[in-house]
Amino acid sequence: MKMLAVVPVLLFVSVSARAQGPKPCEELKAEIAQKLEAKNVKSYSLEIVPKDQEVTDGKVVGTCGGGTKKIIYRRTSTPPPAPSPAPPATKP
């Protein structure tokens, strides 16, 4: 009887996870960059490429676009460009 109660819950969880759909590539890339920076990784690049492109230098760290693209992590000798700060607000 307990098994009958568990099955609908598991089905609901799996359906709701799929309903969210694929994550946009730029959003996933930003999340990965944020995790790398939180781990104090300084010199890297992240690149979004088609899933069919062969990766010879780097590591696939994510897929996006419904599985049509992948995100490649590469170590570099220079840190990635820092986001530019917002311009100061001017008073009229």
MARDO-560320 format. One line per 10 residues: number of its first residue (from 1); for each residue x, y, z of N, C-alpha, C. Coordinates in steps of 0.2 Angstrom, whole numbers, plus 5000, padded with zeros to 4 digits. Layout:
# MARDO-560320
NUM = X Y Z X Y Z X Y Z; ...
END
This chain:
# MARDO-560320
1 = 5004 4994 5000 5000 5000 5000 5004 5006 5000; 5010 5006 5004 5014 5012 5004 5017 5013 4997; 5019 5008 4993 5021 5008 4987 5017 5012 4982; 5010 5011 4983 5005 5015 4979 5005 5022 4980; 5007 5024 4986 5007 5031 4988 5014 5034 4985; 5019 5031 4985 5025 5033 4983 5026 5034 4975; 5023 5030 4972 5023 5030 4964 5021 5037 4962; 5015 5039 4964 5012 5046 4961 5017 5052 4963; 5020 5051 4969 5024 5057 4971 5030 5057 4966; 5033 5051 4965 5039 5051 4961 5038 5053 4954
11 = 5032 5051 4951 5030 5053 4944 5029 5061 4944; 5026 5064 4949 5025 5071 4950 5032 5075 4950; 5036 5072 4954 5043 5075 4954 5046 5075 4947; 5046 5070 4944 5050 5069 4937 5047 5073 4932; 5040 5074 4932 5036 5078 4927 5038 5085 4928; 5038 5087 4935 5039 5094 4936 5046 5096 4935; 5051 5092 4935 5058 5093 4934 5058 5094 4926; 5055 5090 4922 5055 5091 4915 5051 5097 4912; 5046 5100 4916 5042 5105 4914 5046 5112 4914; 5052 5112 4918 5056 5118 4918 5059 5119 4912
21 = 5060 5114 4908 5064 5115 4901 5071 5116 4902; 5074 5116 4896 5081 5117 4896 5084 5124 4898; 5089 5124 4901 5092 5130 4904 5095 5134 4898; 5094 5141 4897 5097 5145 4892 5105 5144 4893; 5109 5144 4888 5116 5143 4888 5119 5149 4892; 5118 5155 4891 5121 5161 4894 5120 5161 4902; 5114 5158 4904 5112 5158 4911 5116 5152 4914; 5117 5147 4911 5121 5141 4914 5128 5143 4914; 5131 5147 4909 5138 5149 4908 5139 5154 4914; 5134 5158 4916 5135 5163 4921 5135 5159 4928
31 = 5131 5154 4929 5131 5150 4935 5138 5146 4936; 5140 5144 4930 5147 5140 4931 5152 5145 4932; 5152 5151 4929 5158 5156 4931 5157 5158 4938; 5151 5159 4941 5150 5161 4948 5153 5155 4952; 5152 5149 4951 5155 5144 4955 5162 5144 4955; 5165 5145 4949 5173 5145 4948 5176 5150 4952; 5172 5156 4952 5175 5162 4955 5174 5161 4963; 5169 5158 4965 5168 5156 4972 5174 5151 4975; 5176 5147 4970 5182 5143 4972 5189 5146 4971; 5189 5153 4969 5195 5157 4968 5199 5155 4962
41 = 5195 5152 4957 5198 5151 4951 5199 5157 4947; 5205 5159 4945 5206 5165 4941 5207 5165 4934; 5211 5161 4931 5213 5160 4924 5209 5155 4921; 5204 5157 4917 5200 5152 4914 5196 5155 4908; 5193 5151 4904 5188 5154 4899 5183 5148 4899; 5177 5151 4897 5171 5147 4896 5168 5148 4889; 5167 5143 4885 5165 5144 4878 5159 5140 4877; 5154 5142 4874 5148 5139 4871 5149 5136 4864; 5149 5130 4863 5150 5127 4856 5145 5122 4854; 5144 5121 4848 5139 5115 4846 5141 5109 4849
51 = 5136 5105 4850 5138 5098 4854 5142 5094 4849; 5142 5095 4843 5145 5090 4838 5153 5092 4838; 5155 5098 4840 5162 5100 4840 5166 5096 4844; 5171 5094 4841 5176 5090 4845 5180 5094 4850; 5181 5092 4856 5185 5096 4861 5192 5092 4862; 5197 5096 4860 5204 5093 4861 5207 5096 4867; 5206 5103 4868 5209 5106 4874 5204 5109 4878; 5203 5106 4883 5198 5109 4888 5193 5103 4890; 5188 5105 4894 5184 5100 4897 5177 5102 4897; 5172 5098 4895 5165 5099 4895 5163 5100 4902
61 = 5160 5106 4904 5157 5107 4910 5150 5108 4911; 5146 5107 4905 5139 5108 4905 5136 5107 4898; 5130 5106 4898 5126 5106 4891 5120 5110 4892; 5118 5113 4886 5113 5118 4887 5109 5118 4880; 5104 5122 4879 5100 5122 4873 5097 5116 4871; 5094 5112 4876 5091 5106 4875 5096 5101 4873; 5102 5101 4875 5107 5096 4872 5110 5098 4866; 5109 5104 4863 5112 5105 4856 5118 5109 4857; 5120 5111 4863 5126 5115 4864 5130 5112 4870; 5136 5113 4871 5140 5112 4877 5144 5118 4879
71 = 5146 5118 4885 5150 5123 4888 5157 5120 4890; 5162 5123 4887 5169 5121 4887 5173 5125 4892; 5177 5122 4897 5181 5126 4902 5188 5125 4900; 5192 5130 4899 5199 5130 4897 5203 5134 4902; 5209 5132 4904 5213 5136 4909 5217 5141 4904; 5218 5147 4906 5221 5152 4902 5227 5155 4907; 5231 5159 4904 5237 5162 4907 5234 5169 4910; 5229 5171 4908 5226 5178 4910 5219 5177 4913; 5218 5180 4918 5211 5180 4921 5206 5183 4916; 5199 5180 4917 5194 5183 4912 5193 5190 4914
81 = 5190 5194 4909 5189 5201 4910 5184 5202 4916; 5185 5207 4920 5180 5208 4926 5174 5212 4923; 5168 5211 4925 5163 5215 4923 5164 5222 4924; 5162 5226 4920 5163 5233 4921 5158 5236 4926; 5160 5240 4931 5156 5243 4936 5151 5248 4933; 5145 5248 4936 5140 5253 4934 5142 5260 4934; 5141 5264 4929 5143 5271 4930 5139 5274 4936; 5143 5279 4939 5140 5283 4945 5134 5287 4943; 5129 5287 4947 5123 5290 4946 5125 5298 4946; 5122 5302 4942 5123 5309 4942 5117 5312 4944
91 = 5117 5317 4948 5112 5321 4951 5110 5327 4946; 5104 5328 4945 5102 5333 4940 5103 5340 4943
END
